[in-house]
Amino acid sequence: MGLEMSGELLVSGGGSTAVAVDELFAEAARLTTAEAACAHLAGIAAGLLGSIGRAGGGAGRAEHELAIATHQFRQAAELAASLGRNLDEAALRYGSAEHRLGALRGLAAQLGAWAVGASSRFLVWPLLAAAGGAFLGDRLLDALGVSREGAEPLVRQLLVRPGIAETLGSGLDSVDELVAGAVGVPLSVAVAVGGRVEAPDSAAAVLVGASLLGGLGAGLLVERPVGVRRVAPPAAPGTAVPQAAPGAPPPAAVSTAVPPPSGVAGLAARVPTPQAGAPQIRIEQYPAAGGGPTRWLVYVTGTIDPGVTAGRQPFDMTSNVHSVAGRGAALAPEPLPAGAGERAVRAALAEAGVRPGDELIGIGYSGGGAIVADLMADPQLGFTAGANLGGPARIDPAVPLLNIEHRDDLVPGSGGADRPLGPLLVQREVAVPPERPGSILTAHELDAYRRTAELVDASGDPRLAGFSALVTGFTAGRTGEASFWLAEREPVPDPEPVQRGAVSPSKGER
């Protein structure tokens, strides 16, 4: 079943508080062009009229018509300018209303979280029952006589809704109020302090807690070293990744000549599809133009392993949490390591030959989008622009960043509710009614984001058109060379055996 997509792009950011559909900004740009054209024509008509006057007049009807034309062109220019100002004011008012609604949503989330926390002593048994039901899963459904197929539409009704990302972000920003309510902190104090604690801080606190559990052997969200190696190009999308026979050498890693991508859609089409065993990073090198710097394009896949125990796959939930927590490390007793996914991309760029002074554009999907945004904020890397497809990016780098989010996608909200004004933000809804069967992450699918990227390129919004032109012009139309990189964490080292006669660290006995 194909996706049915709505036709409107909601555009904001770019250093402005204005928010509107892209058609409105396109109309405002056309009105600016019309104003300039009418003013120019009025100037030409006025100049001709002045020439006739200096020549002594006597042009009769022509002189009269030129006077009328001058007046009408000036009126048209004033009308176009007035309409343009009205459209801009409407967008600013819309943006102001959205900002107020966001603030109210955040306050409501804080109050609700504190209330739930404060009531937790009375909700212990219901919460334990709910946790047990979530853990038992299918067994509970069977006991209630509800099939999994029957339960999924109910879950979709709850979660597949426009604005779910903002709701999730506000909820994650309010975890501290929940804890404060549970331990008896007064509401006024919890809200005042909680306003300064956001999702990255909560993620950092989660990692600190996980490290404490690690001492008990839990091994949750614990990062390890990661390595990368260059591999052969991946199989066609939808086909199984070929597995080499035991002891057989891996396929030869070769460079592939590629035409330059066109626009944001051209970049999105080359983002690696998340697939176990396939390369997660694609890097393209384009020759320097006229003695200038070498230019690179880097494409980063999304989350492949959703587990919270770090395995060999570095593009997993452990890496995602470290990526978000890295923006809130003030709560950690020591610097938090970057996620394995980010470290893998850095290693691949170095292995590919990226040098200081080179220029890069990056694009990533889901967790890979957050990685690209984080790398763009590093002044040691020469990023000139980047794009994020559905990732929880809340970074405001010094260079253009395009965030594309679907309003009925849960994932972008996992980075928190606050959004900087610098990056361009394009939002749209994937019009799949919640009552229809399907995954709750339908709006998060890579193909859906690729379709939205096509709409970005087709938009008349001048900011989006400018970003698409920047991407297209980056390679100067030259042919590039693509390489593909597979990243893996180092295996967990075997625990050292306790020597006979030594004191057991776990039991304190020999």
N, C-alpha and C positions, 0 to 999 in steps of 0.2 A: 504494500500500500504506500503510495507516495505521500509526501508531506504537503499539506495545503498551507501556504504562507500568506499572511496578511500583507497589504500593500504599503503600509506606512512605516517609515523610519523616524524614530524620535531622536533628535540630535541635540546634544548639549556639550558643555565644556569648551575647550579651546581658549580658556582664559576668560570666558564670559559666563554670567549667570543665566543667560537666555536659554530657554528650552522650547522646542517646537518641532513639528514634523518637517522633514527635509524640504517638502514642497513649499512651505512658507518661506524658508530661507532662500530658496531658489527664486521665488517671486520677488522677494526683497532685492536680490541681486539684479534681477531683470529690471526692476523699477529704477535702480541706481543707474543702470546703463541707459534706460529711456530718458531719465532726467538729464544726463550728460549730453545725449544726442539732441534732445529738444533745445537745451541751452545753446549748443553749438549752432543749430540751425537758426535760432533766434539771433545769434550773433552775426551769422552770414547775412540774414535779411536786413538786420539793422545797418550792417556795413554798406550794403547796396543802397539802402535808403539814404544813408549819409552821403554816398558818392553822388547820387542824383541831386541832393540838396546843394552840394558844393559846386555842381555843374550848372546851377541856376534853376533847377527844377524843371517844370514843364513836361514831366513824363505822364501826367494825366492819370489814367486808370491804373497803369503799372505802379505808379508811386503809391496810390491808394491801396492796391492789393498788397504791396510789400509792407505797408504800415500795419495792415490787418494781420498778415502772416507773422510779423515780428511779435505782435501782441499775443496771438494765439499760441505760438511756440513758447513764449515765456509763461503763459498760463499753464500749458501742458507740463513744462518743466517743474513749476511750483506744485502742480497736482501730483506728479510722480514722486516728488520729494516728500509731500505730505503723506501719501499712501505708504511710502517706504518707512517713514517715521512711525506711522501707526502699526505697521507689521512688526517693527523692531520693539515697540512698546508692548505689543501683545505678547511677544516671546518673552520679554523681560518679566511681565506680570505672571505669565505661566510659570516661569522659572522661580519667581519669588513664592508663588503658591506651592510649588513642588517642594521648595526648601522648608517652608513652614510645615507642610504635611510630614516631611521627613523628620523634622524636629519633634512634632507631636507623636509620631510613630515611635521614635526613640524613647521619649519620656514614658509613653504607655508601656513599652517593653520593660523599662527599668522598674516602674511601679508594679507591673504584673509579676516580674521575676522576684522582686522582694516579697510580694504577697505569697507567692508559692513557697519561697524559702521559709518565710515566717510560719507558714501553715504546715511545714513538713512534719512537725512532731505529731500532727493529727492525721497526716496522710501516709504514715509509714507503711501501714498494711496495704492500702490501695496501690502505693508506689511499688511495693515489693510484688504485689500481684501483677501489676502491669509489666514490671521487669521480667517476672517469670513467664508471662504470656509471650513477651517478645523473644525470650530465650527458647521457649518451647515451640513457637512458630506454628508449623503445620499441625502438631499434635493438639494445640489449643483450638485451631480452626475445626479439626475433626470432632473435637468434643462439643463444639457449638453447632455442629452440623453445617458449617459454611465451607465451601470448597475454596481452594486458592484462586480459581478463576472468578469466583463470586466476590472475593475480598479485594482483588486488585482494582476494580472500578471504584470501590469505596476509598481506597488509598489515593487513587488518581483524583477523585473529587476533592480531596483534602489538599493535595500537594501540587497538582498541575493547575496553577492559577496565575494570572498576571500579577506581578508585584511580589511573587514568592521569594525572589532573591533579596529584595529589600527587607522583607519580614524576617527571613533567616539571618540576614546581617545584623538587624536590630537585636534579635534573640541572642546571637553569639556575643555581641557587645555587652549584653546584660547578664552574662554568667556570674560576674562578680556580685551583682545585686542579689542573685539567687543565693549565693553562699553567705552573703552578709545577712540576709533575712533568716537563714537557717541557724546562724550562730548568735542571733539576737542583736545585731547592730541596728540602731534606730534608723527609720526610713530616711529622715533628712540627711543624716550622715552618709548612708549608703548611696543615695542619689547624687550627693555632692561629690563624693569620692569616685563613684562609679562612672561619672561623666568623663573622667580622665583615663579610665581603663577601657581599652577597646579589644577587639577580637585578637589582634597580634599579641597583646599582653596575656590574654586568656590562653592562647596557644603556647606562649612561653611558660606559663604556669603549668600547663598540662605536661610539657616536656620535663619540667623540674620534678613533677610528681612521678612521671614515668621513670626518671633516672633513679628516684628513691626506690620504686618498685623493682628496678633492675637489680638492686642489691639483694632482693629476695629471689632473684632468678626469673622474673617475669619476662624480661627481654622485649618490652613494648616500646616502639618509637625510638629505638636506639640506632643511631647512625654508625656506619662503618666506612672504611676507605672504598673508593670506587675506581675502576679502570675502564679505559675505552680502547677499542681497536677498530681499524678500518676494515670494512667488509664489502662483499659484493652487493650490487643494487638489490633491493628487495623484490620479492615476487609481486605479481600484479595484485591489486586490491581484491580481496575476497577469496584468494587462493591460500592454501596452507603453506606455512613456511617450511621449506625442505629441511630435513634433519640429516646431517652428515652421518655416515656409518661410523661405528666406534673405531677409533684409530685412524680414520681417513682424514686427510688434510682439508681444511675449510676451503670454500670456493675462493678463487683469486680475487683480491680487491682491485678493481680497475676504476679508472676515471671515466666519466661519461660526459660527452659534449652535450650541452643543453642550450636551447634558445633562451633569450632573456624573458622573464615573466612580464606580463602586462597588468598593471593595476593590482589592487588588493586581492581580487579574485585569482589572479595568476599566482600570487604568493600562497593563498589558502589552498589552492589545488595541489601544491607540492608538500604540504605539511604531512609528515609520516602518519599513517593510520595506526592508532594504538593496537599493537598485536604482539603477543608473547613470542620471543625469539627473533623478531624483526628489528632492524636498526631503528633507533629512536631519534637520531639526529641526522639531518641532511645539511651539508655545507656546499655552497657554490662560490667559486672564485671567478672574478671577472677582471680582465687585464686593465692595467692603468691606462687612462686616456691622457695623451700629451704629457707624459712624465709625471702625472699626478699619482695619488695613492692607489694601491690595489683595493678593489672593492669586493665585499663578501656579503652573501646572503646566508642566513642560518635559519633553519626550520626545526622546531622542537615539537615532539609528539605530546600527547596527554597522558593521563594516569592509566597504567596498564594493570597494576596489582592493587586492589582496594584494601588489602590487609594491613593491619597495624603492627605486625611483626616483620621487621626488615628481612627480606630474603635477597637473592641475587639480583632481582629486578629493581633498579634504582628509581624507576618512575612509579612510585607507590605512595601510599598514604603517609608513611613515615617521612618521605621527602617533602610531601605537600605541607605537613604540619611544621616541619623545620623551616620551610620557605615563608609561611605566614608568621611564625614566631620570630624570625629574624628581624621583623619590623617592630617588635615589642620586647627586645632583649633586656630592657631595664629591670625587669622583674627577675631575671636569672642571676644566680650568684656568680656565674662566670660566662664568658662569651659562648653563645650557642654555635655549633658548627653549621655551615650551610647545608641545605639538603643535598642528597646524593645526586639528584637530577641536575641541580645547578652546577655542582662540581664536575659532573660528567660533561656538560656543555662547555665549560671553561677548558677542560682538558682536551676535548675534541677540537676546539678552535686553535689551541696551541699546537696540537699535532698536525692540523691541516696547514699551518704555516702563517696564521694571522700574526702580524707584527705591530708594534706601536706605530701610530700614524696611519694605519690602514682604516678604511671606513666600512661600517657594517650597517645592515638593516636586518632585523630579526622578526620572526613571527612564530607564535606558539599557540597551541590549542589546550584548553583546560589548564591543568597544572603546568604545562609547558608555556602557556601564555604568561602565567605569573613569573616563571623563571626568566623569560625574555624581558619582562618589565623590570625585574630586579637587576638584571645585567645592564640594562640601559642606564640605570642610576649610578653605575660604577664609572667614575671619570677616567679610569685607566683604560677602558675600552672605548673604541671610537665609534659608538653607535650614532647614526644620524637620524634614525627613525625606527619605529617598531609597531607591531600590531599584536593584539591579544584577542584570541577567539574564545570567549566564554571562561576565561580563567579568573581566579579571585585576586586580581591585581589592584592594589590601592597605592600605587607609586606615582609620583609626579616628577619625572625626569626633566632635564633641561632641553631635551630634543622632542620632536613630535611623537606622541604615542596615541594610537587609535585603539580604544577598547570597544569591542563588539559584544553585546550581551543580549540574551533573550530574556524578556521579563517573566516568562514562565519557566525559566531554568533555575534550578536550585543552586547550582555550583558557584556562580559568580558571587552569591551572597555569603559564601563561606569565608571571605576575606574581611567581613565586617560591613557596616552600613555607610560609613563616611567615605566620600569620594572627593578627591582633589579636583579643582576646577581646570587645571592645566591640560590634562589629556582630553582628546576628543572622545565622547561617549556616544555610541550609536546603539539604540535599543529597538527591539521589535518583538512582536509576539508570534510564536509559532502556533498557528490557528488549528490546533488539534483539540477538539472539545474533550474535557475531562471524562465525560461519560463514555467516550469511545475506548475500545481496548487498545492497549499499548503500554510501553514502558513509561515510568514516571520521569525518565530522563530523555524522552523523545526530543524535547527542546534543546538538549545538550549534545545531540549527535553532531559529529563533525560535518556530515553532509548538509545539515541544516545551517551551520555557520558558513559553509562554503556558498550556499545560496544567498545568504545575507551579504556576504562579501561582493557577490555579483551586483546586488542592489546598491551597495555603496558606490561601486564604480559607475553605475547608471544614474546616480543621483545628480540633481541639479544644484545641490547645496555647494556654494563656492568653497567651503572648508574641506568637504569631502572630495570635491574635484581636485583641489590643490594637493591633498594627500595622495590621491591616486596618481596624479601627474608626477609627484616627487618619486614615488616607487618606480613608475615606468621609466623615468629619466635617469634613475640611479645607475643603470648598467650601460647607458649610452648606446643601446641597441646591439651590444657586442655578444658574441657567443661565450658561454661560460663553461666551467668544468665542475661537475658535481662529484662529491664523495659522500659515502654513507658510513655511519659510525654506530657501533653496538657497544653499549655500556653495561657493565655488570659490577655489582658489589663484590668485594672479596668475601670468600666463604667464612663462616663463623669458625674461629680456631677451636680445636678440640681442647677441652679443659685438661689442665695438667693433673696427672694422677697424684693422689696423696701418697707420699712415700711412707713405708712402714716405719713406725716409730715417731712419725711427725704428728703434730697436733692438728686435728681436723678443724678447719676454719668454720664449718657449719655447726658442729656439735661441741666443739671445745674439748674433745677427748681424743685419746690416741687410738 
